[in-house]
Amino acid sequence: MFEEIKVKKALNRINKSSSNLPFHWDLNIYRGCEHGCNYCYAMYSHSYLEEKKKFAYTDPGFGREICSSVADKKCAFFKTIYVKTNVAEALEKQLAARSWKKEVINIGGVCDSYQPVEAKYRLMREVLTLMIKYRNPVTISTKSDLILRDYDLLSELAELTSVNIAVTVTTVDEKLSALLEPLASSPEKRFSVLRAFKNTSAITGIHMMPILPFLTDNPQNLEQIMSLAAECNVEYALPGVLNLRGETRKHFFGFLELNFPELADPYRKLYAKGGVDIAYKAKLYGILSSLMERYHLSGDCMKPMQAKLSRSKQLTLMDFSENNF
């Protein structure tokens, strides 16, 4: 179900507690995500919008794998997609403001901008056209090869400023991926995105997030992902283990009970305190560190962005000089 809404602001300032991120502004053109990732950390974000609504879903094919029951309110994030139809108009007001300093904008930090609904509304093309107009740096993370539709605009923007394109891959197992992330592109299609954008000036990276204990954390899977990423010549790789809190925790345990009941108890022990067990995390990151070293993958996503932004500023100054002398 799609609901069209109007927004007053397109950009939102990211909480200062997340100041370690290489950006401080977020742009989400949709609220809710059709990809249906069973580990999604953003399920909570529908709560205040849906607290007075009641849902009665009748799609058993999709619902069985996503919810513990088809009427479960937690399905709202996957089932009801809010479309910010005036997002481009609101965005231009902010980009055109004298106070705006052309800071890096993270597009799709909560909801994937290239989820299936984007094929219909095409809002990203409007957004990217404005980014080109104002030469504004962006970073985009996606699980969809629909981003290739905007190859022309992203290539053009990457010639003007810093464009960071990251693809999220949790597993190379097609069947497991389809179960974990029902409507996201296949792993192979996601790697095709990285291969395509290496022919542009865009920075590319891979997000191995989240790594799921007992499902995607085996060394063979992790090595295959890193090996393929290295073949795509990505500038960086960012791994991260699953967190289970709030609505995500409830939903994910329902998913396990339906699909991997033998893992429910091991997960309860591993996540007894909300976050993953410290000893498990230390062992996992030791394996990841070794693999990243083997495949010469950097864990620093900020360095290539800062270098590109510095070059972009120099080019802008050169353009200014040429225009005035």
HELIX and SHEET records of a PDB file:
HELIX    1   1 LYS A   16  SER A   18  5                                   3    
HELIX    2   2 TYR A   41  HIS A   46  5                                   6    
HELIX    3   3 SER A   47  GLU A   50  1                                   4    
HELIX    4   4 PRO A   60  ILE A   66  1                                   7    
HELIX    5   5 LYS A   73  CYS A   75  5                                   3    
HELIX    6   6 ALA A   76  LYS A   79  1                                   4    
HELIX    7   7 VAL A   87  LEU A   95  1                                   9    
HELIX    8   8 GLU A  118  TYR A  121  1                                   4    
HELIX    9   9 LEU A  123  LYS A  133  1                                  11    
HELIX   10  10 ASP A  145  ASP A  150  5                                   6    
HELIX   11  11 TYR A  151  LEU A  160  1                                  10    
HELIX   12  12 GLU A  174  LEU A  180  1                                   7    
HELIX   13  13 PRO A  187  PHE A  197  1                                  11    
HELIX   14  14 PRO A  219  GLU A  231  1                                  13    
HELIX   15  15 GLY A  246  ASN A  259  1                                  14    
HELIX   16  16 PRO A  261  LEU A  263  5                                   3    
HELIX   17  17 ALA A  264  LEU A  270  1                                   7    
HELIX   18  18 ILE A  278  ARG A  294  1                                  17    
HELIX   19  19 MET A  302  ASN A  324  1                                  23    
SHEET    1   A 3 PHE A   2  ILE A   5  0                                        
SHEET    2   A 3 ILE A  81  LYS A  84  1                                        
SHEET    3   A 3 TYR A  30  ARG A  31 -1                                        
SHEET    1   B 7 LEU A  11  ARG A  13  0                                        
SHEET    2   B 7 TRP A  25  LEU A  27 -1                                        
SHEET    3   B 7 ILE A 105  ILE A 107  1                                        
SHEET    4   B 7 VAL A 138  THR A 142  1                                        
SHEET    5   B 7 VAL A 163  THR A 168  1                                        
SHEET    6   B 7 ILE A 203  ILE A 211  1                                        
SHEET    7   B 7 TYR A 236  VAL A 241  1                                        
END                                                                             
